[in-house]
Amino acid sequence: MENAENTIKRLNRIEGQVRGIVRMLEEDRYCIDVLHQIQAIKAALAKAESEILKDHAANCIGAAIGAGNEELQREKISELIDLFDKLKR
């Protein structure tokens, strides 16, 4: 994965944010403040997901197309369709 280092840093920050929410709940912080932090985590996870998806499209799918292997191409496209189906649920 080309951007693995950046994605790992992003996920480590998210991990810290989750621990922060636990502390906020333990400290009985205002619910809206907690919800704002949860929204920030969701946005950060969406960004990480997007970066991983872009990398997959550029590398894994690109390699399948470059190899000219139609079966592998269909497999990679099928994986994406399955992923998008799960996202809609």
Backbone bond lengths (Angstrom), bond angles and torsions (degrees), N, CA, C in turn:
res aa  C-N    CA-C-N  psi(-1)  N-CA   C-N-CA  omega(-1)  CA-C   N-CA-C  phi
1 M - - - 1.443 - - 1.525 108.70 -
2 E 1.322 116.27 124.36 1.458 120.75 -174.35 1.529 113.01 -64.55
3 N 1.309 117.21 -42.79 1.459 121.18 -175.38 1.523 112.51 -101.10
4 A 1.301 117.14 25.93 1.464 121.04 -175.06 1.517 111.66 -57.55
5 E 1.315 117.21 -42.26 1.465 120.16 -177.39 1.529 110.90 -60.98
6 N 1.325 117.54 -45.30 1.463 120.82 178.65 1.520 111.55 -66.08
7 T 1.321 116.82 -39.88 1.460 120.42 179.45 1.522 110.67 -66.57
8 I 1.308 117.81 -39.49 1.464 121.28 177.35 1.525 110.35 -63.39
9 K 1.332 117.35 -42.55 1.471 120.13 176.81 1.522 110.50 -60.66
10 R 1.326 116.27 -43.55 1.467 120.62 179.23 1.531 110.29 -60.98
11 L 1.333 116.89 -45.17 1.466 120.61 -179.73 1.530 111.88 -66.18
12 N 1.318 117.17 -34.67 1.467 119.87 175.84 1.528 111.08 -65.20
13 R 1.352 116.40 -38.34 1.468 119.70 176.13 1.521 110.26 -64.19
14 I 1.332 116.20 -41.63 1.460 120.62 178.61 1.525 110.27 -61.47
15 E 1.318 115.75 -41.53 1.470 120.12 177.89 1.531 109.96 -57.87
16 G 1.322 116.31 -43.51 1.468 120.32 177.75 1.516 111.81 -63.98
17 Q 1.339 116.71 -38.60 1.457 120.33 178.02 1.530 110.99 -63.76
18 V 1.326 116.66 -39.86 1.468 119.98 178.83 1.528 110.06 -63.47
19 R 1.325 116.68 -43.89 1.469 119.44 176.76 1.533 110.07 -60.79
20 G 1.327 116.47 -36.60 1.458 120.52 177.75 1.518 111.95 -63.10
21 I 1.317 117.01 -38.37 1.463 120.17 177.83 1.521 110.66 -66.15
22 V 1.305 117.25 -39.59 1.469 120.38 176.94 1.528 109.30 -58.77
23 R 1.344 116.47 -45.65 1.470 119.98 178.37 1.530 110.93 -61.69
24 M 1.324 115.80 -41.45 1.466 119.61 179.19 1.525 110.60 -59.85
25 L 1.313 117.06 -42.39 1.462 120.51 178.96 1.524 111.40 -67.43
26 E 1.330 116.03 -40.60 1.469 119.78 177.85 1.525 110.94 -62.98
27 E 1.328 116.55 -32.42 1.470 121.83 -179.92 1.521 112.34 -88.38
28 D 1.334 116.29 4.14 1.461 122.30 178.97 1.529 111.87 56.51
29 R 1.339 114.71 45.90 1.465 120.23 179.74 1.523 110.48 -71.95
30 Y 1.307 115.34 162.17 1.456 123.10 -178.22 1.525 110.20 -58.04
31 C 1.330 115.66 131.65 1.466 121.99 -174.01 1.529 112.66 -56.28
32 I 1.310 117.75 -40.92 1.457 120.52 -178.47 1.524 110.52 -63.34
33 D 1.332 117.33 -37.54 1.472 120.25 176.79 1.527 110.71 -63.01
34 V 1.313 116.48 -40.58 1.466 121.09 178.30 1.529 109.53 -64.53
35 L 1.305 116.65 -44.51 1.462 121.00 -179.53 1.528 111.84 -63.85
36 H 1.326 117.08 -35.86 1.463 120.34 175.88 1.532 110.35 -62.23
37 Q 1.308 116.67 -41.08 1.459 120.25 179.05 1.528 111.10 -67.38
38 I 1.318 116.14 -37.67 1.467 119.48 177.33 1.528 109.88 -63.33
39 Q 1.335 117.51 -41.94 1.467 120.88 177.42 1.524 110.99 -61.10
40 A 1.335 116.77 -39.62 1.471 120.59 178.82 1.527 110.62 -63.19
41 I 1.321 116.62 -39.96 1.466 121.10 178.72 1.528 110.24 -65.74
42 K 1.315 116.73 -43.18 1.462 120.01 179.25 1.527 110.72 -60.86
43 A 1.321 116.81 -41.26 1.467 120.45 178.90 1.530 110.76 -65.58
44 A 1.324 116.55 -41.29 1.464 120.66 179.42 1.527 111.07 -65.98
45 L 1.323 117.55 -39.59 1.468 120.93 176.62 1.523 110.98 -65.26
46 A 1.326 116.66 -39.45 1.466 120.20 178.02 1.520 110.45 -62.20
47 K 1.329 116.99 -39.25 1.464 120.77 178.44 1.534 110.43 -65.53
48 A 1.336 117.08 -43.64 1.465 120.92 177.88 1.525 110.35 -61.60
49 E 1.328 116.15 -43.46 1.459 120.67 178.73 1.530 110.61 -60.53
50 S 1.313 116.03 -43.71 1.455 120.97 179.69 1.525 111.79 -62.15
51 E 1.308 117.23 -42.17 1.466 120.86 179.68 1.529 111.21 -64.95
52 I 1.318 117.03 -40.87 1.463 120.67 178.82 1.531 109.90 -66.76
53 L 1.332 117.06 -39.88 1.457 121.10 178.08 1.524 111.10 -63.76
54 K 1.337 117.10 -43.42 1.468 120.82 177.58 1.525 110.77 -60.60
55 D 1.324 115.74 -42.20 1.461 119.84 179.50 1.531 110.57 -63.84
56 H 1.315 116.36 -41.20 1.468 120.96 179.01 1.525 110.01 -61.88
57 A 1.317 115.95 -45.64 1.465 119.93 -179.21 1.528 110.89 -63.45
58 A 1.317 116.53 -43.05 1.460 120.42 -176.94 1.524 112.46 -71.58
59 N 1.305 116.85 -36.48 1.459 119.79 -173.46 1.523 113.50 -100.70
60 C 1.316 117.35 -61.46 1.468 120.49 -174.74 1.523 111.95 -67.15
61 I 1.322 115.71 -49.69 1.459 118.67 179.92 1.523 109.93 -70.43
62 G 1.316 116.62 -40.76 1.466 120.84 177.56 1.518 111.98 -58.66
63 A 1.329 116.76 -40.40 1.471 120.77 178.70 1.518 110.76 -65.98
64 A 1.333 116.53 -39.77 1.468 119.94 179.13 1.523 110.61 -64.33
65 I 1.323 116.39 -39.96 1.470 120.24 178.01 1.525 110.08 -67.52
66 G 1.338 115.59 -44.65 1.465 120.10 -179.84 1.510 113.56 -62.75
67 A 1.331 116.18 -31.80 1.464 120.29 -179.52 1.521 111.66 -75.72
68 G 1.325 116.19 -17.29 1.457 119.27 -179.33 1.518 113.90 72.27
69 N 1.317 116.66 14.68 1.462 122.06 -178.26 1.536 108.42 -89.52
70 E 1.333 116.23 102.75 1.459 120.81 -176.04 1.524 112.89 -63.02
71 E 1.305 117.14 -36.73 1.471 120.31 179.19 1.526 110.22 -64.16
72 L 1.318 117.03 -44.54 1.468 121.34 177.97 1.526 110.63 -64.92
73 Q 1.315 117.38 -38.38 1.463 121.22 177.45 1.529 110.59 -61.25
74 R 1.327 116.16 -46.98 1.467 120.32 178.53 1.524 110.95 -61.30
75 E 1.332 116.59 -39.90 1.464 120.92 179.56 1.529 110.72 -61.58
76 K 1.333 116.83 -46.34 1.463 121.00 -178.46 1.522 111.60 -65.97
77 I 1.326 117.07 -40.36 1.461 120.91 177.72 1.530 109.86 -66.09
78 S 1.323 116.70 -40.30 1.466 121.40 178.15 1.528 110.91 -61.45
79 E 1.324 116.63 -40.31 1.471 120.54 177.10 1.523 110.55 -59.25
80 L 1.323 116.55 -44.01 1.467 120.24 179.66 1.524 111.52 -64.44
81 I 1.326 116.43 -43.02 1.464 120.02 179.08 1.519 110.17 -61.44
82 D 1.323 117.55 -43.87 1.468 121.68 177.98 1.535 110.60 -60.32
83 L 1.330 116.22 -41.72 1.461 120.66 178.89 1.522 110.68 -62.39
84 F 1.321 116.77 -47.25 1.470 120.16 -179.85 1.525 111.54 -64.47
85 D 1.326 117.23 -35.01 1.477 120.04 175.28 1.520 110.40 -61.32
86 K 1.324 117.43 -42.69 1.463 120.92 179.68 1.526 111.28 -66.23
87 L 1.324 117.04 -34.95 1.461 120.65 179.85 1.523 112.16 -66.16
88 K 1.318 116.64 -29.51 1.469 120.49 -179.04 1.525 112.08 -74.47
89 R 1.282 118.87 -17.99 1.483 121.40 -175.94 1.502 111.36 -75.39
